[in-house]
Amino acid sequence: MAAISRAMKTGKGQILRNEISCRSMDEMIKVMTKSRFQIFTAVVETSPNSITELAGYLRKDLGNVTRDVKALEALGLLTLQKEKGKRGEKVKPVALYDRILFECEPKPLQKTG
């Protein structure tokens, strides 16, 4: 979890390419919230021209969407392309993948008593 936290804060991490590893479902849910899944899916499905457009499509607060988009960028799932817009610079979120897969490797149960 510490490596993921560092990656989210600095945009750089020691995570294997194309892989994010969590030790538990609880850790995964802290990193990939329901909102972040929705945002990632919306970026893949709609290819929005800006974060503002994405927030409008999702009917969510721009500040919250921006925060989650930056977290997804730090995790290496999105890239943010800066482009000139009519009213200044706009930031376009671009998905680096078209899907996210989860793999769970159950641990053997320990016998008690």
Buried (B, 14 or more C-beta within 10 A) or exposed (E): BEEBBBBBEEEEBEBEEEEBEBEEEEBBEEBBEEBBEBBBBBBBEEEBBBBBBBBEBBEBEEEEBBEBBBBBBBBBBBEBEEEEEEEEEBBBBEBBEEEBEEEEEEEEEEEEE
